[in-house]
Amino acid sequence: MKITKYVIMALILSIALPVWADEEEEDVVKVVYQCDFPQPKRIHLMLNTLNNAIEYYNKNLIQYEIDVVALGPCLQYLMKDFKGTGFAKKPYLKKGGPTGAGTAARFKNLQLTGGDNIKFFACQNTMKKKKVKKEQLSDFVKVTPAGVIKVIDLQREGYAYIKIM
C-alpha cells in the first residue's frame, strides 16, 4: 500500500513540476528598449531608466530580461572604434552625463550590473549602411539582422516596449 502512495505522489509531482516551471518562466519581467535616436540627453535618460530598473529588480530579487536594440544613429553609442565608418567619434562617449564618464562607461556599467539579464543588440542593416564592422562594436554587443524586426519579435514574445521620447 505504501508503494502505491509513493507512486501516486511521484506521478502527481511529475505532472505538477512542469506547470510550476511554466509559471516561474511567466514571472520573468521582459522589457525591450528601442534606441534609434542620437541625442545625448535622450541617451542619458534611457540609461537612467535602465539603471533604475536593474537596481530595482536586483534589490527585490525579481527575475528580468532587458534587451536594448540600437539602430540608426543610436548605434554609435555601442561602438568602440569609428575608423572608416559613417559615424564620427562623439565627445559625449567619453565625457558628460551625470557621472561625467560619458555614455560608453555607462553602457558598460549597465552590462556589468545586469549581467546575463541585459543584452545589447546592434542592427546589422545600420552597420552595413554606415560601414561598421562587428569588431568595432563594444565587446558586449550582439548583432541582429534588423533592429526593427528584433523589436517586433520581442514584443510578440511578451516583452514590454519602451522608447524614450
C-alpha positions in Angstrom: 0.0 0.0 0.0 2.9 2.4 0.9 4.4 1.8 -2.6 1.2 2.8 -4.2 1.1 6.1 -2.3 4.6 6.9 -3.3 3.9 6.0 -7.0 0.8 8.3 -6.9 2.8 11.1 -5.2 5.6 10.8 -7.8 3.0 10.8 -10.6 1.4 14.0 -9.2 4.8 15.7 -8.9 5.8 14.7 -12.4 2.7 16.4 -13.7 2.9 19.4 -11.4 6.5 20.3 -11.8 6.3 21.3 -15.5 3.3 23.5 -14.7 5.2 25.2 -11.9 8.2 25.7 -14.2 6.0 27.4 -16.8 4.5 29.7 -14.1 8.0 30.6 -13.0 9.0 31.5 -16.6 6.0 33.7 -16.9 7.1 35.6 -13.8 10.1 37.0 -15.6 9.8 40.7 -16.4 10.7 41.2 -20.1 11.5 44.6 -21.5 12.8 45.8 -24.8 14.2 49.3 -25.3 14.3 50.7 -28.8 17.1 53.1 -29.2 17.1 54.9 -32.6 18.0 58.5 -31.7 21.3 60.3 -31.4 20.6 63.0 -28.8 22.9 62.6 -25.7 20.2 63.9 -23.3 17.8 61.1 -24.5 20.5 58.5 -24.3 21.3 59.5 -20.7 17.6 59.5 -19.8 17.4 55.9 -21.3 20.5 54.9 -19.3 19.0 56.4 -16.1 15.8 54.4 -16.6 17.7 51.2 -17.4 19.9 51.7 -14.3 16.8 52.3 -12.1 15.1 49.2 -13.5 18.1 47.0 -13.0 18.7 48.3 -9.4 15.0 47.7 -8.6 14.8 44.2 -10.0 18.2 43.2 -8.4 17.2 44.6 -5.0 13.8 42.9 -5.0 15.1 39.6 -6.4 12.8 39.9 -9.4 13.8 37.9 -12.5 14.1 40.1 -15.5 15.3 40.2 -19.1 16.1 43.6 -20.7 17.1 43.9 -24.3 18.3 47.2 -25.8 18.1 47.3 -29.6 20.3 50.0 -31.2 19.5 51.0 -34.7 20.1 54.1 -36.9 22.0 56.9 -35.1 21.9 55.2 -31.7 24.4 52.5 -33.0 27.3 54.9 -32.4 26.7 54.6 -28.6 27.6 50.9 -28.7 30.8 51.4 -30.8 34.4 51.5 -29.6 36.1 52.2 -32.9 34.8 54.7 -35.5 37.6 54.5 -38.1 36.2 54.2 -41.7 32.5 54.3 -40.6 29.7 56.7 -41.3 29.9 57.8 -37.7 32.2 60.5 -36.4 33.6 59.9 -32.9 31.5 61.9 -30.5 32.9 63.6 -27.4 29.9 62.5 -25.2 31.0 58.9 -25.5 33.9 59.6 -23.1 32.7 62.7 -21.3 29.5 64.2 -19.9 26.4 62.8 -18.4 25.5 62.6 -14.7 28.8 60.9 -13.7 31.0 62.8 -16.2 32.2 59.5 -17.6 30.2 59.6 -20.8 27.9 57.1 -22.3 30.4 54.4 -23.1 31.2 53.8 -19.4 27.5 53.9 -18.5 26.6 51.3 -21.1 29.4 49.0 -19.9 28.4 49.6 -16.3 24.9 48.5 -17.1 26.1 45.4 -18.8 28.2 44.5 -15.7 25.4 45.3 -13.2 22.7 43.5 -15.2 24.9 40.6 -16.2 23.1 38.0 -18.3 19.8 39.8 -17.6 20.6 42.6 -20.0 21.5 42.3 -23.7 22.5 44.9 -26.2 21.8 44.4 -29.9 23.2 46.3 -32.9 21.2 46.5 -36.1 23.1 44.8 -39.0 21.2 46.9 -41.5 22.6 50.1 -39.9 26.0 48.5 -39.7 26.0 47.8 -43.4 24.8 51.3 -44.2 27.3 53.0 -42.0 30.2 50.6 -42.8 30.5 49.3 -39.2 32.3 46.0 -38.6 31.4 43.7 -35.8 34.9 44.2 -34.2 34.1 48.0 -34.0 31.3 47.4 -31.6 31.7 47.2 -27.8 32.6 43.6 -26.8 29.2 43.0 -25.0 27.1 43.9 -28.1 25.4 41.2 -30.2 24.3 41.7 -33.8 20.8 41.2 -35.0 19.9 41.2 -38.8 17.3 44.0 -38.5 16.8 46.1 -35.4 13.1 46.9 -36.0 12.4 43.2 -36.6 14.2 42.3 -33.4 11.9 44.8 -31.5 8.8 43.4 -33.2 9.8 39.8 -32.4 10.5 40.6 -28.8 7.1 42.3 -28.4 5.5 39.2 -29.9 7.2 37.2 -27.2 5.6 39.4 -24.5 8.3 42.0 -23.9 7.1 45.4 -22.8 8.2 48.1 -25.3 10.0 51.2 -24.1 11.2 54.1 -26.2 12.5 57.3 -24.7 10.9 60.4 -26.3 
